[in-house]
Amino acid sequence: MSQWGSRKSRQVLAALLGIGWVIKRQRGTSHRILSREGWPDFVFAFHDGEEIGPKMLSRIAKWTGLEPEDL
């Protein structure tokens, strides 16, 4: 059983910004390059209303340091 449930991408982006990520640049409506000191840049490529499932949330967490309690 995954510790991640589904979330809207706007909630995930808000959580990433809350743990120190910043939007370095944005291309169009979905592709955002996020930056955080000590981490490689991360491409967040989801539209705001899009649902992100548990498997993808787990992958995002691996690359960003996001924890379930951050959501």
All heavy atoms as TSV, in Angstrom:
chain	resi	resn	atom	element	x	y	z
A	1	MET	N	N	0.842	-1.199	0.000
A	1	MET	CA	C	0.000	0.000	0.000
A	1	MET	C	C	0.881	1.254	0.000
A	1	MET	O	O	1.803	1.380	0.784
A	1	MET	CB	C	-0.897	-0.030	1.239
A	1	MET	CG	C	-1.657	1.232	1.500
A	1	MET	SD	S	-3.304	1.090	0.841
A	1	MET	CE	C	-3.936	2.679	1.257
A	2	SER	N	N	0.594	2.154	-0.884
A	2	SER	CA	C	1.376	3.376	-1.004
A	2	SER	C	C	0.958	4.385	0.067
A	2	SER	O	O	-0.201	4.467	0.436
A	2	SER	CB	C	1.154	3.984	-2.385
A	2	SER	OG	O	1.794	5.222	-2.488
A	3	GLN	N	N	1.932	5.137	0.532
A	3	GLN	CA	C	1.628	6.191	1.495
A	3	GLN	C	C	1.154	7.461	0.789
A	3	GLN	O	O	0.771	8.417	1.423
A	3	GLN	CB	C	2.854	6.476	2.338
A	3	GLN	CG	C	4.075	6.875	1.528
A	3	GLN	CD	C	5.308	7.002	2.376
A	3	GLN	OE1	O	5.218	7.116	3.580
A	3	GLN	NE2	N	6.470	6.981	1.752
A	4	TRP	N	N	1.187	7.445	-0.529
A	4	TRP	CA	C	0.775	8.590	-1.332
A	4	TRP	C	C	-0.611	8.356	-1.892
A	4	TRP	O	O	-0.881	7.346	-2.502
A	4	TRP	CB	C	1.744	8.794	-2.504
A	4	TRP	CG	C	3.141	9.079	-2.078
A	4	TRP	CD1	C	4.156	8.186	-1.963
A	4	TRP	CD2	C	3.680	10.340	-1.718
A	4	TRP	NE1	N	5.278	8.819	-1.550
A	4	TRP	CE2	C	5.034	10.136	-1.387
A	4	TRP	CE3	C	3.151	11.625	-1.637
A	4	TRP	CZ2	C	5.862	11.172	-0.983
A	4	TRP	CZ3	C	3.981	12.646	-1.235
A	4	TRP	CH2	C	5.315	12.423	-0.912
A	5	GLY	N	N	-1.493	9.330	-1.740
A	5	GLY	CA	C	-2.786	9.289	-2.416
A	5	GLY	C	C	-2.698	10.180	-3.645
A	5	GLY	O	O	-1.667	10.774	-3.909
A	6	SER	N	N	-3.766	10.287	-4.392
A	6	SER	CA	C	-3.787	11.196	-5.544
A	6	SER	C	C	-3.976	12.632	-5.057
A	6	SER	O	O	-4.649	12.877	-4.064
A	6	SER	CB	C	-4.922	10.824	-6.489
A	6	SER	OG	O	-4.683	9.569	-7.054
A	7	ARG	N	N	-3.371	13.547	-5.780
A	7	ARG	CA	C	-3.484	14.972	-5.453
A	7	ARG	C	C	-3.557	15.781	-6.733
A	7	ARG	O	O	-3.030	15.388	-7.764
A	7	ARG	CB	C	-2.252	15.463	-4.673
A	7	ARG	CG	C	-2.086	14.894	-3.289
A	7	ARG	CD	C	-3.047	15.592	-2.332
A	7	ARG	NE	N	-2.713	15.368	-0.949
A	7	ARG	CZ	C	-3.071	14.322	-0.231
A	7	ARG	NH1	N	-3.739	13.359	-0.794
A	7	ARG	NH2	N	-2.759	14.224	1.037
A	8	LYS	N	N	-4.202	16.930	-6.655
A	8	LYS	CA	C	-4.192	17.867	-7.774
A	8	LYS	C	C	-2.793	18.466	-7.869
A	8	LYS	O	O	-2.125	18.701	-6.849
A	8	LYS	CB	C	-5.210	18.996	-7.564
A	8	LYS	CG	C	-6.646	18.536	-7.576
A	8	LYS	CD	C	-7.099	18.252	-8.985
A	8	LYS	CE	C	-8.597	17.962	-8.986
A	8	LYS	NZ	N	-9.052	17.504	-10.271
A	9	SER	N	N	-2.353	18.729	-9.086
A	9	SER	CA	C	-0.988	19.219	-9.264
A	9	SER	C	C	-0.768	20.577	-8.600
A	9	SER	O	O	0.336	20.868	-8.144
A	9	SER	CB	C	-0.625	19.278	-10.739
A	9	SER	OG	O	-1.396	20.241	-11.402
A	10	ARG	N	N	-1.823	21.410	-8.507
A	10	ARG	CA	C	-1.630	22.713	-7.848
A	10	ARG	C	C	-1.279	22.526	-6.366
A	10	ARG	O	O	-0.501	23.286	-5.802
A	10	ARG	CB	C	-2.818	23.635	-8.047
A	10	ARG	CG	C	-4.052	23.344	-7.228
A	10	ARG	CD	C	-5.149	24.386	-7.384
A	10	ARG	NE	N	-5.763	24.428	-8.678
A	10	ARG	CZ	C	-6.738	23.600	-9.073
A	10	ARG	NH1	N	-7.182	22.666	-8.273
A	10	ARG	NH2	N	-7.265	23.717	-10.270
A	11	GLN	N	N	-1.833	21.467	-5.728
A	11	GLN	CA	C	-1.500	21.172	-4.327
A	11	GLN	C	C	-0.049	20.715	-4.212
A	11	GLN	O	O	0.654	21.088	-3.267
A	11	GLN	CB	C	-2.389	20.054	-3.777
A	11	GLN	CG	C	-3.836	20.418	-3.595
A	11	GLN	CD	C	-4.638	19.201	-3.149
A	11	GLN	OE1	O	-4.725	18.220	-3.883
A	11	GLN	NE2	N	-5.194	19.266	-1.966
A	12	VAL	N	N	0.386	19.903	-5.165
A	12	VAL	CA	C	1.762	19.392	-5.149
A	12	VAL	C	C	2.741	20.542	-5.365
A	12	VAL	O	O	3.744	20.658	-4.651
A	12	VAL	CB	C	1.955	18.289	-6.212
A	12	VAL	CG1	C	3.395	17.805	-6.227
A	12	VAL	CG2	C	0.996	17.127	-5.952
A	13	LEU	N	N	2.448	21.418	-6.324
A	13	LEU	CA	C	3.314	22.567	-6.577
A	13	LEU	C	C	3.385	23.464	-5.345
A	13	LEU	O	O	4.468	23.905	-4.956
A	13	LEU	CB	C	2.826	23.359	-7.789
A	13	LEU	CG	C	3.665	24.579	-8.159
A	13	LEU	CD1	C	5.101	24.186	-8.495
A	13	LEU	CD2	C	3.030	25.334	-9.317
A	14	ALA	N	N	2.253	23.723	-4.700
A	14	ALA	CA	C	2.239	24.553	-3.489
A	14	ALA	C	C	3.090	23.912	-2.390
A	14	ALA	O	O	3.821	24.613	-1.678
A	14	ALA	CB	C	0.811	24.762	-3.004
A	15	ALA	N	N	3.021	22.590	-2.268
A	15	ALA	CA	C	3.819	21.887	-1.261
A	15	ALA	C	C	5.308	22.000	-1.582
A	15	ALA	O	O	6.130	22.214	-0.681
A	15	ALA	CB	C	3.402	20.426	-1.182
A	16	LEU	N	N	5.669	21.887	-2.858
A	16	LEU	CA	C	7.074	22.020	-3.250
A	16	LEU	C	C	7.586	23.426	-2.951
A	16	LEU	O	O	8.695	23.596	-2.431
A	16	LEU	CB	C	7.251	21.689	-4.738
A	16	LEU	CG	C	7.083	20.221	-5.110
A	16	LEU	CD1	C	7.057	20.059	-6.634
A	16	LEU	CD2	C	8.180	19.373	-4.497
A	17	LEU	N	N	6.776	24.429	-3.253
A	17	LEU	CA	C	7.168	25.812	-2.952
A	17	LEU	C	C	7.300	25.994	-1.439
A	17	LEU	O	O	8.172	26.724	-0.965
A	17	LEU	CB	C	6.162	26.801	-3.545
A	17	LEU	CG	C	6.052	26.799	-5.079
A	17	LEU	CD1	C	4.955	27.742	-5.537
A	17	LEU	CD2	C	7.374	27.136	-5.738
A	18	GLY	N	N	6.455	25.295	-0.681
A	18	GLY	CA	C	6.479	25.384	0.778
A	18	GLY	C	C	7.722	24.780	1.406
A	18	GLY	O	O	8.109	25.153	2.512
A	19	ILE	N	N	8.368	23.828	0.703
A	19	ILE	CA	C	9.582	23.221	1.271
A	19	ILE	C	C	10.862	23.822	0.681
A	19	ILE	O	O	11.942	23.286	0.872
A	19	ILE	CB	C	9.600	21.675	1.125
A	19	ILE	CG1	C	9.608	21.238	-0.340
A	19	ILE	CG2	C	8.444	21.050	1.885
A	19	ILE	CD1	C	9.906	19.748	-0.539
A	20	GLY	N	N	10.710	24.936	-0.035
A	20	GLY	CA	C	11.902	25.661	-0.463
A	20	GLY	C	C	12.195	25.701	-1.951
A	20	GLY	O	O	13.161	26.324	-2.374
A	21	TRP	N	N	11.394	25.036	-2.760
A	21	TRP	CA	C	11.589	25.114	-4.198
A	21	TRP	C	C	11.058	26.451	-4.701
A	21	TRP	O	O	10.104	26.998	-4.151
A	21	TRP	CB	C	10.858	23.967	-4.905
A	21	TRP	CG	C	11.530	22.647	-4.690
A	21	TRP	CD1	C	11.289	21.778	-3.656
A	21	TRP	CD2	C	12.559	22.062	-5.471
A	21	TRP	NE1	N	12.114	20.683	-3.779
A	21	TRP	CE2	C	12.904	20.833	-4.883
A	21	TRP	CE3	C	13.236	22.455	-6.626
A	21	TRP	CZ2	C	13.896	20.007	-5.403
A	21	TRP	CZ3	C	14.208	21.625	-7.150
A	21	TRP	CH2	C	14.533	20.411	-6.541
A	22	VAL	N	N	11.673	26.995	-5.735
A	22	VAL	CA	C	11.210	28.233	-6.364
A	22	VAL	C	C	11.072	27.990	-7.862
A	22	VAL	O	O	11.780	27.152	-8.436
A	22	VAL	CB	C	12.164	29.428	-6.108
A	22	VAL	CG1	C	12.187	29.799	-4.642
A	22	VAL	CG2	C	13.559	29.139	-6.609
A	23	ILE	N	N	10.168	28.726	-8.485
A	23	ILE	CA	C	10.001	28.612	-9.939
A	23	ILE	C	C	11.093	29.441	-10.595
A	23	ILE	O	O	11.130	30.663	-10.469
A	23	ILE	CB	C	8.601	29.080	-10.379
A	23	ILE	CG1	C	7.529	28.188	-9.743
A	23	ILE	CG2	C	8.489	29.062	-11.902
A	23	ILE	CD1	C	6.105	28.654	-9.982
A	24	LYS	N	N	12.012	28.745	-11.253
A	24	LYS	CA	C	13.135	29.387	-11.928
A	24	LYS	C	C	12.675	30.001	-13.244
A	24	LYS	O	O	13.039	31.114	-13.591
A	24	LYS	CB	C	14.215	28.332	-12.166
A	24	LYS	CG	C	15.526	28.832	-12.676
A	24	LYS	CD	C	16.500	27.650	-12.707
A	24	LYS	CE	C	17.856	28.037	-13.200
A	24	LYS	NZ	N	18.754	26.861	-13.206
A	25	ARG	N	N	11.885	29.240	-13.987
A	25	ARG	CA	C	11.265	29.763	-15.205
A	25	ARG	C	C	10.082	28.887	-15.576
A	25	ARG	O	O	9.956	27.762	-15.105
A	25	ARG	CB	C	12.259	29.882	-16.348
A	25	ARG	CG	C	12.845	28.614	-16.860
A	25	ARG	CD	C	13.882	28.912	-17.968
A	25	ARG	NE	N	14.447	27.667	-18.435
A	25	ARG	CZ	C	15.480	27.051	-17.888
A	25	ARG	NH1	N	16.076	27.576	-16.842
A	25	ARG	NH2	N	15.925	25.917	-18.363
A	26	GLN	N	N	9.219	29.444	-16.415
A	26	GLN	CA	C	8.001	28.737	-16.805
A	26	GLN	C	C	7.836	28.846	-18.308
A	26	GLN	O	O	8.043	29.908	-18.887
A	26	GLN	CB	C	6.794	29.343	-16.097
A	26	GLN	CG	C	5.504	28.625	-16.383
A	26	GLN	CD	C	4.387	29.036	-15.435
A	26	GLN	OE1	O	4.635	29.631	-14.404
A	26	GLN	NE2	N	3.173	28.715	-15.789
A	27	ARG	N	N	7.468	27.736	-18.928
A	27	ARG	CA	C	7.226	27.724	-20.362
A	27	ARG	C	C	5.789	27.278	-20.578
A	27	ARG	O	O	5.431	26.163	-20.231
A	27	ARG	CB	C	8.204	26.768	-21.040
A	27	ARG	CG	C	7.943	26.609	-22.521
A	27	ARG	CD	C	9.006	25.799	-23.172
A	27	ARG	NE	N	10.153	26.674	-23.393
A	27	ARG	CZ	C	11.347	26.252	-23.746
A	27	ARG	NH1	N	11.581	24.983	-23.885
A	27	ARG	NH2	N	12.322	27.108	-23.943
A	28	GLY	N	N	4.964	28.154	-21.096
A	28	GLY	CA	C	3.567	27.824	-21.339
A	28	GLY	C	C	2.792	27.700	-20.039
A	28	GLY	O	O	3.101	28.353	-19.050
A	29	THR	N	N	1.794	26.822	-20.040
A	29	THR	CA	C	0.927	26.707	-18.871
A	29	THR	C	C	1.258	25.524	-17.984
A	29	THR	O	O	0.722	25.408	-16.893
A	29	THR	CB	C	-0.544	26.572	-19.314
A	29	THR	OG1	O	-0.666	25.429	-20.162
A	29	THR	CG2	C	-1.010	27.807	-20.047
A	30	SER	N	N	2.132	24.621	-18.446
A	30	SER	CA	C	2.365	23.442	-17.630
A	30	SER	C	C	3.822	23.220	-17.248
A	30	SER	O	O	4.096	22.714	-16.168
A	30	SER	CB	C	1.839	22.189	-18.333
A	30	SER	OG	O	2.563	21.946	-19.515
A	31	HIS	N	N	4.764	23.565	-18.085
A	31	HIS	CA	C	6.168	23.259	-17.797
A	31	HIS	C	C	6.814	24.353	-16.950
A	31	HIS	O	O	6.968	25.483	-17.394
A	31	HIS	CB	C	6.957	23.079	-19.098
A	31	HIS	CG	C	6.709	21.773	-19.749
A	31	HIS	ND1	N	5.512	21.450	-20.330
A	31	HIS	CD2	C	7.499	20.688	-19.892
A	31	HIS	CE1	C	5.584	20.226	-20.819
A	31	HIS	NE2	N	6.782	19.734	-20.560
A	32	ARG	N	N	7.183	23.977	-15.740
A	32	ARG	CA	C	7.880	24.896	-14.839
A	32	ARG	C	C	9.206	24.257	-14.437
A	32	ARG	O	O	9.247	23.077	-14.117
A	32	ARG	CB	C	7.059	25.156	-13.581
A	32	ARG	CG	C	5.725	25.823	-13.844
A	32	ARG	CD	C	4.907	25.872	-12.562
A	32	ARG	NE	N	3.622	26.483	-12.769
A	32	ARG	CZ	C	2.493	25.806	-12.965
A	32	ARG	NH1	N	2.495	24.484	-12.990
A	32	ARG	NH2	N	1.355	26.429	-13.137
A	33	ILE	N	N	10.271	25.036	-14.462
A	33	ILE	CA	C	11.561	24.561	-13.987
A	33	ILE	C	C	11.691	25.054	-12.557
A	33	ILE	O	O	11.646	26.258	-12.300
A	33	ILE	CB	C	12.732	25.120	-14.834
A	33	ILE	CG1	C	12.503	24.897	-16.335
A	33	ILE	CG2	C	14.061	24.515	-14.362
A	33	ILE	CD1	C	12.373	23.471	-16.760
A	34	LEU	N	N	11.817	24.110	-11.624
A	34	LEU	CA	C	11.937	24.454	-10.214
A	34	LEU	C	C	13.392	24.328	-9.781
A	34	LEU	O	O	14.118	23.460	-10.257
A	34	LEU	CB	C	11.062	23.533	-9.361
A	34	LEU	CG	C	9.574	23.490	-9.701
A	34	LEU	CD1	C	8.843	22.533	-8.764
A	34	LEU	CD2	C	8.952	24.863	-9.631
A	35	SER	N	N	13.782	25.175	-8.862
A	35	SER	CA	C	15.149	25.197	-8.379
A	35	SER	C	C	15.154	25.235	-6.858
A	35	SER	O	O	14.286	25.874	-6.241
A	35	SER	CB	C	15.837	26.454	-8.944
A	35	SER	OG	O	17.147	26.546	-8.473
A	36	ARG	N	N	16.130	24.531	-6.260
A	36	ARG	CA	C	16.311	24.538	-4.809
A	36	ARG	C	C	17.777	24.285	-4.527
A	36	ARG	O	O	18.397	23.404	-5.115
A	36	ARG	CB	C	15.452	23.447	-4.165
A	36	ARG	CG	C	15.539	23.401	-2.653
A	36	ARG	CD	C	14.657	22.274	-2.132
A	36	ARG	NE	N	14.716	22.198	-0.679
A	36	ARG	CZ	C	14.194	21.212	0.033
A	36	ARG	NH1	N	13.544	20.216	-0.566
A	36	ARG	NH2	N	14.285	21.190	1.336
A	37	GLU	N	N	18.341	25.077	-3.648
A	37	GLU	CA	C	19.758	24.935	-3.332
A	37	GLU	C	C	20.057	23.520	-2.834
A	37	GLU	O	O	19.343	22.971	-2.000
A	37	GLU	CB	C	20.167	25.958	-2.266
A	37	GLU	CG	C	21.656	26.052	-2.101
A	37	GLU	CD	C	22.086	27.222	-1.246
A	37	GLU	OE1	O	21.406	28.267	-1.287
A	37	GLU	OE2	O	23.094	27.071	-0.549
A	38	GLY	N	N	21.111	22.945	-3.380
A	38	GLY	CA	C	21.526	21.610	-2.983
A	38	GLY	C	C	20.858	20.490	-3.757
A	38	GLY	O	O	21.131	19.313	-3.529
A	39	TRP	N	N	19.953	20.835	-4.673
A	39	TRP	CA	C	19.222	19.852	-5.468
A	39	TRP	C	C	19.366	20.203	-6.940
A	39	TRP	O	O	19.454	21.375	-7.287
A	39	TRP	CB	C	17.733	19.877	-5.119
A	39	TRP	CG	C	17.403	19.429	-3.745
A	39	TRP	CD1	C	17.512	20.179	-2.604
A	39	TRP	CD2	C	16.922	18.148	-3.344
A	39	TRP	NE1	N	17.111	19.431	-1.522
A	39	TRP	CE2	C	16.747	18.180	-1.946
A	39	TRP	CE3	C	16.607	16.986	-4.023
A	39	TRP	CZ2	C	16.279	17.089	-1.228
A	39	TRP	CZ3	C	16.136	15.894	-3.310
A	39	TRP	CH2	C	15.979	15.950	-1.926
A	40	PRO	N	N	19.361	19.196	-7.829
A	40	PRO	CA	C	19.335	19.531	-9.260
A	40	PRO	C	C	17.976	20.130	-9.627
A	40	PRO	O	O	16.975	19.855	-8.962
A	40	PRO	CB	C	19.552	18.182	-9.958
A	40	PRO	CG	C	19.236	17.140	-8.941
A	40	PRO	CD	C	19.429	17.765	-7.586
A	41	ASP	N	N	17.950	20.955	-10.667
A	41	ASP	CA	C	16.680	21.533	-11.128
A	41	ASP	C	C	15.693	20.413	-11.442
A	41	ASP	O	O	16.076	19.319	-11.852
A	41	ASP	CB	C	16.898	22.398	-12.370
A	41	ASP	CG	C	17.553	23.729	-12.039
A	41	ASP	OD1	O	17.793	24.010	-10.847
A	41	ASP	OD2	O	17.837	24.488	-12.984
A	42	PHE	N	N	14.417	20.717	-11.250
A	42	PHE	CA	C	13.354	19.727	-11.445
A	42	PHE	C	C	12.308	20.302	-12.387
A	42	PHE	O	O	11.857	21.430	-12.196
A	42	PHE	CB	C	12.720	19.371	-10.095
A	42	PHE	CG	C	11.597	18.389	-10.195
A	42	PHE	CD1	C	11.836	17.059	-10.496
A	42	PHE	CD2	C	10.285	18.792	-9.996
A	42	PHE	CE1	C	10.789	16.147	-10.599
A	42	PHE	CE2	C	9.231	17.889	-10.095
A	42	PHE	CZ	C	9.496	16.562	-10.396
A	43	VAL	N	N	11.932	19.551	-13.412
A	43	VAL	CA	C	10.897	19.987	-14.349
A	43	VAL	C	C	9.548	19.497	-13.836
A	43	VAL	O	O	9.315	18.297	-13.710
A	43	VAL	CB	C	11.146	19.436	-15.771
A	43	VAL	CG1	C	10.021	19.872	-16.706
A	43	VAL	CG2	C	12.485	19.901	-16.298
A	44	PHE	N	N	8.670	20.437	-13.519
A	44	PHE	CA	C	7.310	20.122	-13.066
A	44	PHE	C	C	6.398	20.385	-14.252
A	44	PHE	O	O	6.142	21.536	-14.604
A	44	PHE	CB	C	6.948	21.006	-11.864
A	44	PHE	CG	C	5.667	20.608	-11.193
A	44	PHE	CD1	C	5.649	19.580	-10.273
A	44	PHE	CD2	C	4.479	21.267	-11.469
A	44	PHE	CE1	C	4.467	19.194	-9.634
A	44	PHE	CE2	C	3.299	20.905	-10.838
A	44	PHE	CZ	C	3.301	19.868	-9.926
A	45	ALA	N	N	5.935	19.317	-14.902
A	45	ALA	CA	C	5.217	19.451	-16.172
A	45	ALA	C	C	3.767	18.979	-16.066
A	45	ALA	O	O	3.357	18.025	-16.719
A	45	ALA	CB	C	5.948	18.676	-17.260
A	46	PHE	N	N	2.997	19.643	-15.226
A	46	PHE	CA	C	1.589	19.283	-15.038
A	46	PHE	C	C	0.738	20.544	-15.076
A	46	PHE	O	O	1.144	21.578	-14.549
A	46	PHE	CB	C	1.380	18.607	-13.672
A	46	PHE	CG	C	2.190	17.358	-13.484
A	46	PHE	CD1	C	3.415	17.404	-12.850
A	46	PHE	CD2	C	1.729	16.139	-13.955
A	46	PHE	CE1	C	4.175	16.258	-12.674
A	46	PHE	CE2	C	2.475	14.981	-13.785
A	46	PHE	CZ	C	3.703	15.039	-13.143
A	47	HIS	N	N	-0.455	20.437	-15.666
A	47	HIS	CA	C	-1.414	21.539	-15.616
A	47	HIS	C	C	-2.011	21.602	-14.209
A	47	HIS	O	O	-2.112	20.581	-13.525
A	47	HIS	CB	C	-2.532	21.334	-16.647
A	47	HIS	CG	C	-2.063	21.501	-18.052
A	47	HIS	ND1	N	-1.907	22.730	-18.646
A	47	HIS	CD2	C	-1.701	20.590	-18.985
A	47	HIS	CE1	C	-1.476	22.582	-19.877
A	47	HIS	NE2	N	-1.340	21.283	-20.116
A	48	ASP	N	N	-2.431	22.785	-13.771
A	48	ASP	CA	C	-2.893	23.003	-12.394
A	48	ASP	C	C	-3.998	22.061	-11.942
A	48	ASP	O	O	-3.990	21.599	-10.822
A	48	ASP	CB	C	-3.360	24.448	-12.204
A	48	ASP	CG	C	-2.191	25.417	-12.073
A	48	ASP	OD1	O	-1.057	24.947	-11.863
A	48	ASP	OD2	O	-2.423	26.625	-12.164
A	49	GLY	N	N	-4.964	21.764	-12.793
A	49	GLY	CA	C	-6.086	20.923	-12.386
A	49	GLY	C	C	-5.853	19.433	-12.563
A	49	GLY	O	O	-6.702	18.619	-12.226
A	50	GLU	N	N	-4.687	19.074	-13.090
A	50	GLU	CA	C	-4.393	17.676	-13.382
A	50	GLU	C	C	-4.216	16.869	-12.098
A	50	GLU	O	O	-3.630	17.336	-11.132
A	50	GLU	CB	C	-3.107	17.620	-14.218
A	50	GLU	CG	C	-2.846	16.317	-14.899
A	50	GLU	CD	C	-1.656	16.408	-15.853
A	50	GLU	OE1	O	-1.319	17.530	-16.300
A	50	GLU	OE2	O	-1.088	15.359	-16.141
A	51	GLU	N	N	-4.732	15.655	-12.109
A	51	GLU	CA	C	-4.606	14.747	-10.969
A	51	GLU	C	C	-3.285	13.978	-11.098
A	51	GLU	O	O	-2.980	13.444	-12.159
A	51	GLU	CB	C	-5.786	13.771	-10.965
A	51	GLU	CG	C	-5.952	12.987	-9.702
A	51	GLU	CD	C	-6.621	13.769	-8.581
A	51	GLU	OE1	O	-7.288	14.789	-8.848
A	51	GLU	OE2	O	-6.463	13.349	-7.433
A	52	ILE	N	N	-2.510	13.949	-10.029
A	52	ILE	CA	C	-1.253	13.199	-10.015
A	52	ILE	C	C	-1.447	11.993	-9.098
A	52	ILE	O	O	-1.800	12.146	-7.933
A	52	ILE	CB	C	-0.079	14.068	-9.512
A	52	ILE	CG1	C	0.087	15.306	-10.394
A	52	ILE	CG2	C	1.211	13.249	-9.485
A	52	ILE	CD1	C	1.148	16.273	-9.911
A	53	GLY	N	N	-1.231	10.823	-9.639
A	53	GLY	CA	C	-1.444	9.584	-8.897
A	53	GLY	C	C	-0.311	9.248	-7.949
A	53	GLY	O	O	0.755	9.876	-7.973
A	54	PRO	N	N	-0.506	8.214	-7.116
A	54	PRO	CA	C	0.474	7.842	-6.098
A	54	PRO	C	C	1.845	7.458	-6.651
A	54	PRO	O	O	2.865	7.810	-6.073
A	54	PRO	CB	C	-0.159	6.638	-5.401
A	54	PRO	CG	C	-1.565	6.580	-5.831
A	54	PRO	CD	C	-1.708	7.402	-7.065
A	55	LYS	N	N	1.876	6.769	-7.780
A	55	LYS	CA	C	3.157	6.343	-8.334
A	55	LYS	C	C	3.986	7.550	-8.783
A	55	LYS	O	O	5.184	7.639	-8.515
A	55	LYS	CB	C	2.924	5.381	-9.501
A	55	LYS	CG	C	4.153	4.646	-9.934
A	55	LYS	CD	C	3.794	3.522	-10.883
A	55	LYS	CE	C	5.020	2.679	-11.166
A	55	LYS	NZ	N	4.699	1.501	-11.971
A	56	MET	N	N	3.344	8.493	-9.464
A	56	MET	CA	C	4.052	9.689	-9.908
A	56	MET	C	C	4.429	10.563	-8.721
A	56	MET	O	O	5.513	11.148	-8.698
A	56	MET	CB	C	3.200	10.477	-10.909
A	56	MET	CG	C	3.912	11.693	-11.474
A	56	MET	SD	S	5.512	11.345	-12.238
A	56	MET	CE	C	5.005	10.594	-13.754
A	57	LEU	N	N	3.579	10.647	-7.709
A	57	LEU	CA	C	3.927	11.418	-6.506
A	57	LEU	C	C	5.163	10.832	-5.839
A	57	LEU	O	O	6.034	11.570	-5.360
A	57	LEU	CB	C	2.759	11.431	-5.519
A	57	LEU	CG	C	1.655	12.428	-5.823
A	57	LEU	CD1	C	0.483	12.221	-4.868
A	57	LEU	CD2	C	2.154	13.847	-5.734
A	58	SER	N	N	5.267	9.530	-5.827
A	58	SER	CA	C	6.427	8.866	-5.249
A	58	SER	C	C	7.699	9.230	-6.028
A	58	SER	O	O	8.751	9.492	-5.439
A	58	SER	CB	C	6.212	7.351	-5.256
A	58	SER	OG	O	7.326	6.696	-4.731
A	59	ARG	N	N	7.585	9.273	-7.330
A	59	ARG	CA	C	8.734	9.658	-8.166
A	59	ARG	C	C	9.121	11.122	-7.931
A	59	ARG	O	O	10.301	11.457	-7.845
A	59	ARG	CB	C	8.418	9.447	-9.641
A	59	ARG	CG	C	8.338	7.999	-10.025
A	59	ARG	CD	C	8.020	7.871	-11.490
A	59	ARG	NE	N	7.783	6.470	-11.819
A	59	ARG	CZ	C	7.176	6.053	-12.904
A	59	ARG	NH1	N	6.713	6.928	-13.785
A	59	ARG	NH2	N	7.009	4.772	-13.135
A	60	ILE	N	N	8.115	11.991	-7.852
A	60	ILE	CA	C	8.381	13.407	-7.585
A	60	ILE	C	C	9.092	13.545	-6.245
A	60	ILE	O	O	10.059	14.294	-6.105
A	60	ILE	CB	C	7.065	14.227	-7.613
A	60	ILE	CG1	C	6.515	14.293	-9.037
A	60	ILE	CG2	C	7.280	15.632	-7.047
A	60	ILE	CD1	C	5.119	14.871	-9.154
A	61	ALA	N	N	8.633	12.798	-5.244
A	61	ALA	CA	C	9.232	12.854	-3.910
A	61	ALA	C	C	10.702	12.445	-3.949
A	61	ALA	O	O	11.547	13.050	-3.286
A	61	ALA	CB	C	8.462	11.958	-2.957
A	62	LYS	N	N	10.999	11.420	-4.724
A	62	LYS	CA	C	12.374	10.929	-4.819
A	62	LYS	C	C	13.318	12.019	-5.334
A	62	LYS	O	O	14.442	12.152	-4.856
A	62	LYS	CB	C	12.414	9.715	-5.748
A	62	LYS	CG	C	13.782	9.141	-5.979
A	62	LYS	CD	C	13.713	7.955	-6.931
A	62	LYS	CE	C	15.107	7.465	-7.273
A	62	LYS	NZ	N	15.064	6.401	-8.268
A	63	TRP	N	N	12.844	12.799	-6.296
A	63	TRP	CA	C	13.685	13.820	-6.925
A	63	TRP	C	C	13.648	15.177	-6.220
A	63	TRP	O	O	14.466	16.047	-6.513
A	63	TRP	CB	C	13.286	13.991	-8.383
A	63	TRP	CG	C	13.679	12.806	-9.201
A	63	TRP	CD1	C	12.862	11.794	-9.617
A	63	TRP	CD2	C	14.982	12.473	-9.670
A	63	TRP	NE1	N	13.576	10.861	-10.316
A	63	TRP	CE2	C	14.890	11.252	-10.367
A	63	TRP	CE3	C	16.222	13.092	-9.563
A	63	TRP	CZ2	C	15.986	10.638	-10.954
A	63	TRP	CZ3	C	17.325	12.477	-10.161
A	63	TRP	CH2	C	17.197	11.269	-10.836
A	64	THR	N	N	12.682	15.377	-5.299
A	64	THR	CA	C	12.530	16.712	-4.710
A	64	THR	C	C	12.628	16.760	-3.201
A	64	THR	O	O	12.703	17.835	-2.609
A	64	THR	CB	C	11.172	17.331	-5.099
A	64	THR	OG1	O	10.121	16.527	-4.539
A	64	THR	CG2	C	11.010	17.451	-6.597
A	65	GLY	N	N	12.548	15.604	-2.541
A	65	GLY	CA	C	12.554	15.593	-1.083
A	65	GLY	C	C	11.186	15.809	-0.477
A	65	GLY	O	O	11.054	15.970	0.735
A	66	LEU	N	N	10.142	15.790	-1.284
A	66	LEU	CA	C	8.775	15.971	-0.805
A	66	LEU	C	C	8.368	14.778	0.060
A	66	LEU	O	O	8.679	13.633	-0.264
A	66	LEU	CB	C	7.819	16.090	-1.999
A	66	LEU	CG	C	6.366	16.439	-1.690
A	66	LEU	CD1	C	6.267	17.875	-1.176
A	66	LEU	CD2	C	5.509	16.281	-2.945
A	67	GLU	N	N	7.712	15.040	1.175
A	67	GLU	CA	C	7.230	13.997	2.085
A	67	GLU	C	C	5.701	14.050	2.114
A	67	GLU	O	O	5.125	15.117	1.894
A	67	GLU	CB	C	7.758	14.236	3.503
A	67	GLU	CG	C	9.270	14.193	3.621
A	67	GLU	CD	C	9.841	12.791	3.535
A	67	GLU	OE1	O	9.082	11.816	3.748
A	67	GLU	OE2	O	11.042	12.661	3.243
A	68	PRO	N	N	5.038	12.911	2.384
A	68	PRO	CA	C	3.568	12.918	2.416
A	68	PRO	C	C	2.985	13.979	3.356
A	68	PRO	O	O	1.964	14.586	3.060
A	68	PRO	CB	C	3.211	11.501	2.904
A	68	PRO	CG	C	4.369	10.669	2.508
A	68	PRO	CD	C	5.579	11.572	2.619
A	69	GLU	N	N	3.649	14.217	4.481
A	69	GLU	CA	C	3.122	15.222	5.426
A	69	GLU	C	C	3.263	16.660	4.913
A	69	GLU	O	O	2.652	17.581	5.449
A	69	GLU	CB	C	3.781	15.082	6.807
A	69	GLU	CG	C	5.282	15.150	6.822
A	69	GLU	CD	C	5.972	13.786	6.628
A	69	GLU	OE1	O	5.316	12.799	6.272
A	69	GLU	OE2	O	7.192	13.746	6.808
A	70	ASP	N	N	4.071	16.874	3.850
A	70	ASP	CA	C	4.188	18.211	3.253
A	70	ASP	C	C	2.937	18.592	2.477
A	70	ASP	O	O	2.670	19.760	2.255
A	70	ASP	CB	C	5.400	18.281	2.310
A	70	ASP	CG	C	6.715	18.099	3.043
A	70	ASP	OD1	O	6.804	18.516	4.220
A	70	ASP	OD2	O	7.644	17.528	2.450
A	71	LEU	N	N	2.162	17.584	2.084
A	71	LEU	CA	C	0.925	17.838	1.334
A	71	LEU	C	C	-0.144	18.139	2.328
A	71	LEU	O	O	-1.095	18.529	2.374
A	71	LEU	CB	C	0.554	16.644	0.466
A	71	LEU	CG	C	1.554	16.300	-0.623
A	71	LEU	CD1	C	1.226	14.968	-1.263
A	71	LEU	CD2	C	1.559	17.380	-1.689
